[in-house]
Amino acid sequence: MSKTILCLCRDVTVQDVRRAVAEGYDDMETLKRFTGACTGPCQGKTCVDGIRQLLADLTGRPLDEVPAPPRRPPVTPVRLGTLAARDED
Amino acid sequence: MLGPSVIPGATSRELAPAYDAVIVGGGLQGVALAYELAKRQFGRIAVLEAAYPGAGASGRNGEMIRSAFATDEWIGLFDDSLRRWQTLSAELDFNVLFTRAGYLLLASTDAACEAGARNVVLQRRHGLHVELLGHDEVRALCPEMSPEMVAGGILQTDAGFAHHDATLWAYAQAAARRGVEIHPYTTVTGFGVAGDAVRSVASSRGEISTDVVVNASGGQAREIALLAGVDVPIETFRLEAMVTEPLAPFLRPAVSSPAIMGYCHQTTRGEFVGGTEPDVPTPSTSIKSTLDGARDMATKFVRLFPRLAGVRMMRHWSGVVTQTADVAPILGRAPEVDGFYLDCGWVYGFVGAPAAAALMAELIATGSTPPTLEPFGVERFSTGRLIRETSLVVASTDAGVT
């Protein structure tokens, strides 16, 4: 289990999540910030549901009481050069 | 069985019927103040947080740390803070990732260089470690910076940045070890005021007796104060920030640029983090990110660091700050209600928190205002003694772009 990676972008394992929850980061918002899970290039699209399920199991809460953190733009990473105004002097 | 703790040091216990102090807002100001009050053995202290600790501006800010400002008042408060930042990890027994990488206030015009030269004289008089840099020196420090943006700058060599979440967690655990109760998901709904003094706090989880209340509620500070009949002259603005995918180290110091109204640094993880502000801020309590904000940041940061054109923005978020007419925080007593204290109106709240917490705790515990804190009282808006700080990178409706 210690080698089971939940968040591929940040290399967060099942064991990392267990340890963080045991320490007290047992809210999806703070678990995300403490482990870095869901903050890599995929922004949680790959991992968030697996982490929510594990957090729900570890804390004995139903899954719908473990909401996913708000999704932030952009939907997929965008080059700053694409967003930048081109007519700027 | 106890419920979730949300962060180590927070609690899901029931509220006690009475506390010696109740702090409204579990952001960095509130939690740090709770720690400092506990250090002074102030008694039973509760921090009430409407969401999770750090949910507001404390977890959304740019994390940058400096004390090289342009007035005695700002330098006094923020240099007290900088000295605390330099030993904060040891004090709190938790690594807040303070990185002493330097803080560059970039000058892009000759006029900005001249103002910088004047400010450096004042800053040196306060004993600050500042260097006045010319074009070539800034280019050597930040080789990726666009040469056309560089006229010179002030480098504060022992300033830098830290990790905002780690700082909050560090204070929370240190406060909890000293008996502070941090109650997440607890909303304040009113205050009991009798004979011009605060007597109680009403919350979503029950009523509490207390003679001391501190309003450290960040973006909600105006509404919270009004519940006690206290009118705080602050306005709420939305700021936006972004983070890129990680890249190899290319930028060492924290950088502020008045020319693009922006501030940025590269984290130890390699991400470029920063925010920019429009020339004229729009009052807003919304924390929705905007496409205009993303384009403003992309345009300005590519102008400052052309290589960022090929780097991807990973995430973009918003937060709110409450701003006073002189953009300085409000720290001290609320004159209308005995026992009601104000620790709000922050724009530079992350850097200022360690000093503000210690000085506010001194005021609350001893009853006398530390001299460093005195200029920041709310009375200045009725006496007209505003603080004329000119080195801020903040869009302001009253003072114009400062």
Interface residues (C-beta under 8 A of the other chain):
Chain A: E23 G24 Y25 D26 D27 E29 T30 R33 F34 T39 G40 P41 Q43 T59 R61 R72 P73 P74 P77 V78 R79 L80 G81 T82 L83 A84 A85 E88
Chain B: P4 S5 V6 I7 P8 G9 A10 A51 Y52 P53 G54 A55 G59 D165 W169 P184 T244 E245 S289 L291 A294 R295 M297 A298 T299 F301 V302 R303 L308 A309 G310 V311 R312 M313 M314 R315 H316 W317
